Amino acid sequence: QRKLKQWFARITRYAQDLLDDLDALNWPDHVKSMQANWIGRSEGAEFEFALDPPIPDAQSKAISVFTSRADTLFGVSYLAIAPDHWLVSADHLPAEHANHVLKRAQEMLSGSSGGGDRSQRTKDGVFTGLYVAHPLDSARRVPVYVADYVLSDYGTGAVMGVPAHDVRDHEFCQINSVPVHISVVEPETSEFAEESKSELPVFTGQGVLRRIPENGIYGGMRSADARTTIVAAAAAIGSGKSVVNYRLRDWLLSRQRFWGAPVPIIHCASCGAVPVPESDLPVELPKNIELSGRGGSPLARATEWLNCKCPSCSGPATRDTDTLDTFVDSSWYFLRYTDAHNTQRPFDAMAASSMMPVDIYIGGVEHAILHLLYSRFISKFLWKTRAYGTAAVEHDSTVRSEVKEAIARRETRGARNGEPFTRLLTQGMVHGLTYKDPSSGRFLRSDEVQTEKGNVPRVIRTGETPTMSFEKMSKSKYNGVDPGATVDAYGADATRLHVLYLAPPQDVLEWDTQSIVGMQRWILRLGRLVDTACASSARESIVCALNTRNKWSKEARETYRHTHVAIQHATESLEASFSLNTAISALIKLSNYLATVKDCEHPTFGFGLVCLVKMVAPMAPSIGEELWEILIQSKCLHNLGLVDTPNSRVFAQSWPVLDASALKDVSATVVVQINGKVRFKLEDMVPDQDQSELVQIASTMPQAQKWMFEATGQPKHIVKVIHVPNKLINIIVK
């Protein structure tokens, strides 16, 4: 590892804003949780452990330590500092320990000690020979260790070790022979104690401070109360304070590579780092660059581009050779869409203000943290600095007041305080059927597997049954499907409907080519329905028919109801849930019902079919357009009074409007139980009848004579009636 001087964006300054505004977003809960965990707010305390004895000329007289468990302060057995902490120096370490400690610290930094990610290592350490005084008990000395798991750029670069209440600390003490201090917190109840048992003698939960000398006056306090009281006591003597920490680190922008936007900074020996003047932006990459693969930025070898004049003093200078992380570009491109042809600025404040925030953002869940978090940060920064938003246009006299009010309303519509995306839809992956050799685990190509009778696959070479699973499509797994070949074989609309119907867009889709034929058959059924409508001319327009709705037959009323049930489900799926599979399911149900209608000349049949074609069109555009053209040419639409222009296209039509009054059931079938047993059914009942009416009707039915009347003909006494509207009535008689 090498230490480099690099550029960062101070995203940590926005940590609390990024956390607070998550609640108002219409995003999946798991994505919001991932971002909240990445930001990682933790409330706790920072204690000052004074060096004992003090070190002359040291940059500090104490080691600052953050902890979220101030209630365990009296259980501290050691302090752990990062290998590159300022104390790890020959000037500060005791002479008898210095060489050994410096060697071990260097091994930790270089990665030769323990291997892997340093933040994941927990046990490697070395005693520094230094001691610190306890913040609330200056007579108690605590040893200081260098530990591989402590990072200098996280928190203060030092942590306190409490082995009786932290598993990692306990392991560290065992490996490095650190004397373990006594447990200072115990469970509140015996039941909780049973739940908290583990193989290690470590209690990590909240509880009550034990009444032992080490805890002093704090013994007997609950953990929450003890934290507050202990921090207040430390603050009173200047050895502690309450603080809030975040896991989030500042965004490292620098990249030592050619692609990416050059950092717009010029370095001058006299003036230091000087921003490139706005008039010279953007800084363009040089042509004919040499990509040698030797390491370091290739821009450092482009001398003609590299050498320039200082904008401040006109002296010799050089350009910064780092390029920006490509996340920088992908985190604001949506703002450019609001003013894509502006050659003077990234975007106009008015243009962006009138269109932001984005109504819905569709992307993979793999971008849930970095890309989306950086987008939120940049958008909030631009909003706060009045690059767009209400504040950017409120003093602009050229913007009308009603436009300013509209912008203000958009900013409070779910996404607030410069949030870029009101709604997020994370689409799932397409998984393909994958074959593996049961012996070696090697992925098998399709030509290495043969399907026998009964659809049983066999490995051709061995005759064994392969291991089968659905996994993310990949060339290395030989489970990809060529969409072009599928479209050629089954048609674009059938393939599209199949993809949308297999699973909700946010779920994993397990690809099955064979079942596309189901969608092909449905498309053919739609064609037959259209043919039926064309052959059966409607007797009157749907508008006229609605005026005599009370005279419709039961079938006509039921057809109208089924049509609007489908409109309701499809509209909700497309506008709210985006569960396109349920939209298609609703349309299939409508088509199945229309296929049973006998009076195809009643306008409700033609109206239902027209609505069906309109709703199918967005998901099967070619079929939708073709069916619509057939309906126009046959005069079907004209007879129904649903289209004025003879050459109108389906995508020029309005979406079907829901008639909520049509959703009510035309009739109901009520199951009649006598003393809890089903005896008969009441068919074609008026919906929503009350129970007294239903009891009266049931008692007149011939089937009721045996169960509701005595042999003498006298009615039995009704003890109780249980009524489920439009479904069931249970009559308890005695």
N, C-alpha and C positions, 0 to 999 in steps of 0.2 A: 504494500500500500504506500501511496505517496500523498503528502499533504499538498493541496493545490489552493491557490487563491482563486475563488470562483464567485459567480454572481448568484444571489438568492432573491426571491420575492418574499416580502415579509407577510406571508399569509397568516402567521400566528397572531397578528394584530387583529385579524377578523375572526378568530376562533370562536368567540362567544356569539357573534352575529350569525356565523354559519351554523352553530348549534341551535340557537333560539328559533331561527326561522324555518327549521325543518318541520316543525309541527303543522305549519299552515300549508304545506305542500301536499298535493294529491299524488303522492308517490307510494309505491309498495312499501309496506312496513319494514320488510327485511332490508330494503335498500337504505331507508332512513336509519335503521339500526346500525348498518355497516358504516355509514358515514359518522354517526354519533360515536361509535366505538373508535373509529380512526382518529377523530378529533380528541377523544379521550379526556374529557374534563374530570379532574379529581380535586376534591376539596380536602385540604389538610393543613399542616403546619410546617413551618421552617424553623428548626432549632439551631442555635449556635453552640457548637462544642469547642470551647476554648482550648488551644494548644497548651499542653502541660508537660514540661515547662514551655514558656513562650520561645519562639524562634526569632532571634534578632534579624531585622531587615526583611522579614517575610511580608508578602503582599497583603496578608491578613493575619489577624491574631486568632482566628477560629475557623473551623470547618463548618460550612452551612449544609444542613441535611434536611431534605423534604420527606415527610411521611404522612400517610393518610390515617395512620393508626397511632395518634398521640397517646391513646390509652395504654399502649405497650411501652412507653418511654422508659419506665423503670425496669424493663426486661432486657434492655440493650446490653449485648455482650461484646460487640466490637463495632467499629466503623469501617466501611469498605469504600475505597476511593478508586477512580479509574486509573489505568496504567499511565495515562498522559495527564493526570491531575497536576496542578502547579506544585504540589508538595513533593512529587516524585522527581527530585533534583538532588544532585550532589551537594548543593548549597544548603539544603534543608534536612536531608536525611542524616541520622547519626553515622559517624565514620565507620563504625564496626558493621553496619548494615548496608551502607550505600551501594557498594559494588554488586552485591548479590541481588538487592532489590532492583537496581537499574537493569541488570541483565535479565531478570525474570520479567520485568515490565516490558522490555523490548521484545522478548519472545511472545508475550501476549499480544502486543500491537502488530507484530509481523505475521501472526497467525500460526506460528510454529508450535504454539502451546495449546493443545486441545483441539485445534482444527475447527473448520466451519465458521458459521456466523458468530461473531463475538457476543452479540446480544442474547444468544441462545445458550452460551456456556455458563455454568453455575458454580463450579467447584474449585477452579484453579486460583490460588492466592498465595501471598507472601507477607509476612509481618514486616512492617517498616521500621520498627524500633521506636515509633512515635506513640504518644498517648495524648488523649484529650480529656477534659473535665466534663462530667455530666452537667447538663444545663441547669438542673434543679438540685444537684448535690455535688458541689465543687470538690468535696473530699473524695469522691469516687472517680477513679481513673479508668478510662476505656481505651483498649488498644486499637491501633489503626492498621488496617491491612490494605494491600493492593489486591483488587479482585477483578478477574477477567470479565465478570458479568456486568460491571458498572461502566457506563458510557459517559464520556466527558461532556458530550453535547446534549445530554438528556438531564433535565433538572439542574442540580448543582454539581453533578459529577461525583457525588458522594451519597451513600445511603447508610442507614443504621441497620445493624444485624441483630435480629431478635429471634434466636433459634427456637425458643419455646413456643413461638406463635407464627413461624413462617417455615415451610418445608425446605425451601431453597437455603435459607440461612442455617437451618439445622444440618443439612448435608454439608455445607461449607465448613461448619465447625467440626464435624466429624473428620473430614478429609484433612483439615489444616490444624487439628488439635487445639482449637480455641476453647477455653473454659466456658461452659454453657451456664448462663445465669438462670436463676429459678423462674418458673412460670409465674406470671403476675396477673393473668386473667383466667377466670374459670367460667364454665357455663352457668347460666342463671338457674336452670332446673335440671333435675336428674333425667327427665325425658330428653331434653336437648343434649345432655351429655352422652346419652346412648347413641343419638343420631350422629354425633361428632366424632365418634371413635375412629381411629385409623391405626395402621400398623406402626406409624411413627408417633413418638410421644410429643405431638405437636397439636395445640388447639388454635385453629385459625379463625374461629368465629367471634362474634360479639358476645359479651357476657358481663360479668361483674368483676371488678378488681378485688383480688384476694386481700384479706385482712392480715397482711404480713408486714414486717418492719420496712421492707424495701418500698412498699407503696405508701407508707406514711399516712397522712391525713386523707389520702384518696382511696384507701381501702374501703370496700363496701359500695362504692359508686358503680352505677351501670356504665358501660363503655361510652355511650353517647354523652352522658353528663361529665364523665371523667375527661374526655377529650376537650370539652369546652373549658373546664376548670383548670386543667393542666396548661393549656395554651395561654389562658389569661394570667396564670402565675408566672409563666416564662416571659410573657410580654411585660409584666410589671417590673422585672429586673433586667430587661433588655436582652434576654437570651432566647427569644422565640416570638413568633407572630403567626396569625392565620394567613394562609395563602391559597391561591387556586392555581393548579398546574394543568397543562394540556399535553397529551401525548403527541399532538400534531407538531411537526417540525417545519421550519421555513422551507419554502420550495426551492430546491437547487435547480437553477436554470441553465447553468453552463454545460456545454457539451464540446468535447475536443474532436470534432468531426466536421466534414465539409457541408453536409446537407443541414438545412435549418436556416433561420434568419440570423445574420451576423449581429452580435451584440453591438449596439450603436454607441460605442465609447472609443475615444482616442486617448492614448497614453502619452503624456508629455513629461520630460525630465524636470521641467520647471513648474508646470501647472498641475501635474498629477493626472487623475482621470477626468477627462472633459467630455461631456455629452456631444454627440454629433449635432450640429445645428439642424433645426427642423427643416430648413430649406434644402438640406442635403439628404433628407430621408426619402425613400428607404435606402439603406446601404445594400448594394447589390453584390452578390458573390462574383468573384473573378471567373473569367473563362479559361479554358485549357489548363485546369488545375492538375497537378501531379498527385495521384493517389498511390503512394508507395507501400502502405501497410506497415511502415516502420514505427508507428505510434506517434502520439502528439497530433496536434491539429495540422492538417495539410495547408491551412491558410497561412501558417507561420513561414511556409516556404514560397508563398506567392509574393515575392519582394515588391513587385511593382504595385500591387494592391495594398500591401502591408504598410509601406512607407508613405507618409502624408505630412501635412502641416497641421500644427496645433490651431484649433479655431480661436483660442484666446490670445496667444502671443505670436502666432505665425512661425514659430520655431519648428525644427524637425521633430516628428512624432511618429508613432506607429498605431495602427488600428488594433483593437482587441481581436484576438484570433479565435475566441470561443464563439460558437453558435448557440442559439437558444433551443432549449428543449422543444421538440415538435408539439408537445402538449400546449405550448403557448399559442400556436396558431389554431389548433383544433378547439381551443377553449373560448374563442370569441367569433368564429366564422359566422354564426347565426346572426350576429349583429350586422355583418357585412351584407347579408341578404336583404336587409331593410333598405339599403341604398347602394346596390351593387355596381352602379355605373358612375359613382362619384370619383373623379380623378384627383380631387384636392384633399380629401379627408377620408379616413376609414369609413365614416358614415356621418350623415347629418343628424344633429340632435333632434330635430323635429320628426324626421323620418323614423328614427329608431324609437322615439318616445311614443309615437302613434301606433306602433306595431308590437312593442314588447309589453309583457313577457310572451314567450312562445306558448301557444295553447297546449300543444302536446309534443313531447320529445320521445322518439322511438329509438331504442338502442339496446345493445346486449348488456346483460347484468355484469359482464366482466369489466365494464367501464363505471360500475357503481361508485367506486371510490375516487380514483385519481382524476379521470377526465371530467366527471360531473362535479367533483369538488372544486377543481381548478376553474371550471366554467362558472360556478357560483361565485367564486372569489373574484375573478376578473370582472364579471358582470356587476357585482356589488361595488367594487372599486370604482368602475366607470360611473355607476349611478351616484355614489357618494361624492365623486369629484365633478358631478353635474355634466358629464358627457352626454347623458340622456336622462329622461325622466321628468317628473313634474317640476322639480327645481330647475332643470335646464331650460325650460320654456316659460316659466311663470312670469318673467320680466320681459319676454319678447313681445313687443307691441304688434308684430306682424301676425301673431297667432291668435285666432279668434277665441273668445271666452268659452264657447261651447266645445271647442276642440280641446282646450286645457281641461275642462271638466271631464271629457271623455278619457283623456290620458290619465287623470287622477283616478277614475273608476277602474281602469284596467290595472293600475298599480295595486288596488286593494282587492282584486278578484282572485284571491287564493295565493298568488305569488306576490309577496310584499318586499319592501326594502331592497329592491334591485335584484330579486330572485329571477333567474332567466327562464325557468321552465315551470309552468303551472302544473302540468301533469306529465308523468313519466310512465311509459309502457316498455317493459324489458322483455323482448321477445326470446323465446326459448330456442334451443338448438334442434336441428334435425339429426336424428340418430338412425343409423342403418344396421341391418341384420349382419352380424359379424360371426365368422366361423374361425375356430381355433383348433389346432391339432391337440387332441386330448393328452398326448404323451409329452410333446415338447412345448406346448403353449404357443407355437408359431401361428401367426395369422395366415389364413388360407385364402387363395384367390378363388373366384367363382368357378374357374375351370378345373380346380382341384377337388371340387365337391360335386357329387352326383345325387340327385333326388330320385329315390326309388318309389315303388308303389306305396300309397298311403302317406305321401309327402315326407318320407323319412330320409334325411340326408345321410350320405356316407362319404368318407374320405376315399377317393378313388384308389390311392396308393396302398392303403392298409385295410380298407373295408370297415374301419371303426366309425362310430358315430361322433361327429365333431361337437365341440362345445359351442353352443350358440348363445349370443347375447346381442342386445341392441346397444351400440356405442356411437359416440360422436363420429360423424363421417370423416374419414382420413385416407389419404393415399396409402399410407403405410399399413392400414388395416384392410385394404381392398374392399371396403364397404360403401364406396361412393356410388351414386346413381347419376347418370348423365341426364339432366333435365331436357336437353334437346331431343334425345332419343325417346324420352317419355312423351313429350309433346307430339312428336311425329307419330307415335303409335296410338295415342289416346285422344289427342286434341288439346289445345291450350286451355280451353274453358273447363274441360273435364279434369285436367291436371290441377288447375287453380282451385276448383271447387273441392277436390280431394285433399289438397294441402290445407285449406281453410277448415275443412270439416273434421279432420283427424284429431285435432286438439286445440284448446284455446291458445292464442298467440304467445302467451307468457310461459306456456308449459313445453316440456320436451315432446317432440313429435317423432314417433316411431314409424319410419317409412315402410309402407307395404304397397308395392306396385300393383299387386293382384286385385286389390279392392277398388281400384279406379273404375272398374267396369260398373260398379254400383252407381257412380256418378254419370257414366255414359247412359245407363238405363233411365236414370231420372231425367236427363236432358231429352231423351226420346219421349218420355211420358209428357213432358211439357209441350213438346211438339204436337202430340196427339190431342192434348187439351185445347191448344190453339186451333187445330183443325176442327174440333167439335164446335168451338165458339164461332168460327167462320161459317160453318154449315148451318148453325142454328141462330138465325138473326134475332136479336133482342126485340121484344114486342114494343118497348118504349125506352126512353132514356132513363138513366139511373136517377136523375134529378126529379123527373116526373114521378117515378116509382116511389121515391122517398116520401112524397106527399100523401101517398096511400099506404103507408107502412103498416098501419093497424089492420089492413085487409090482407096482408101477405100470408101465404101458407106457412106452415111450420118449417118446411124445407127452406123456403126463401129466407125466413128469419134466421135459421141456423146457418145458412150460407153467409149471410151478412155478418153474423157474429164470428164465425171462423175467420173471415177475411180480416176483421179488425183485431182479433186476437193475434194473428200473424203480424199485422202492422205494428202492434204494441211491442211484441217480442223482438222483431227485427230492428225497430227503431231504437229500442233500449240497448240492444247489442251493439249497434253501430255508433251510437252517440255516447253511451256511458261506459259499458263494461268492455267493449271491443272483443267480446267473445263471439267471433264470427261463426264459430261452429254452432252456437245456439241459434243464430240468425238463420243459417241454412236449415237447421233442424225444424224451425218454425215454418219455413217455406215448404219443406218436404211434407209436413203435416197438412198444410193448406192444399197442396197439390193432390195429396191422397184423398182429402175430403171432396175436392171439386170433381175428382174422377167418379164419385158415387152419386153426384147430383143427377136427378132424373129430368127435371124441368130446366133444360139448358137454354130455353128461350126467355126465361125470367131474367131481367137485367141484373139481378144480384150475382148470377153466375158469370156473366161477362165482366161485371165490375170486379169480382174477386180475381178473375184471371188477369185482367189489366193490371191490378195492383201487384199480383204475383210477378208478372213480367218486369214491372218497374223495379221491384225489390231484388229480383235476380240479377238485373243488369250490372250493378257495380261489381259483382263477384264473378259474373260470366258475361263480359261485355259483348262478345261476338254473338253468342246465342241470344242475349237480350235484344240486341239491335235487329237480328234477323227475325225473331218472333214478333217484334214490334212492327216491322215492315209488313209482315204478313197480315197482321191485324188491321193496319191502315188500308192496304190494298183490297181487303175483303169488305170494307165499309163497316166492319164490326165496331170500331171506335166511333165512327160517325153516328151509327145507330144508337150507341150508348150516350152520345152527347159528351164525349170525353176528350175530343181533340178538334181544333178548329182548322188548322192548316194541314193540307193533304200530304206534305212531305216532311212533317215534323219528326224529329229523331227522339229516341227514348231518353237520351241524356239531356234533352231540352225540356223534359217534363219535370213537374214538381213531384217531390216525394209524397206518397199517400198520407193523408191527414187522418189521424185517429179520431173516431167517433166513440167517446167513452161510453155513451148510452147503449152502444151495441154490444158491449162486453158481457152484459147480463145474460145468464143462461135463458134460453128460450123455454125450456121445460126442465123439470127435475124428476129423478127417480128416487123415491124414498123407500128405504128398507124398513119394514115393520117387524119389530121384535115384541114378543109377548113373554114377559118374565125372563128376558135375556136370550131367548131363542128366536132365530129367524123363522117367521111363519109365512110371509108373503111380501110383495112389493107393490107400491103405488106408482104406476107409470104415468108419464106425461103430466106431472103435477105443475101447477103454477109456482114458479120459484118464490122462495121467501115467505111461504105461508107459516103462520104461527102454530104452536103445538096444539092449541085447542081445536083449530080447524082440522088439523091432520088427524087428531083423535076421533073427531066426529066422522070424518070421511072413512077412516079405517074401520070404525064400528059398523058401517053400513055394508062393508064388503062381505060377500058370502063366506070367504075363508075365516072371517072373524067370529062366526057364530060358535064354533067349537071352543075357542080360546077366551073369548071375552064375555060369554053369556052362560048362565046356568042352564041345566036341562029343562027347567021350567020356562026358559025364555027371558028370565030376569037378568039384566046386566050385572056383571061382577063388579065389586067395589075397586075403583082405581086408586091404588096407594100412592103411586109416584109415576112421573113421566120424565124420561130423559130424551132430550131433543138435540140432534146435531143438524142445523139448518141445511136443507136441500139434500141431505144424505141419509139420515136415520132417525127413527123414533122408537124408543123402547118403553112399552107400557107395562107397568108392574100392577098386576091385579091380584085380588085375594078372594 
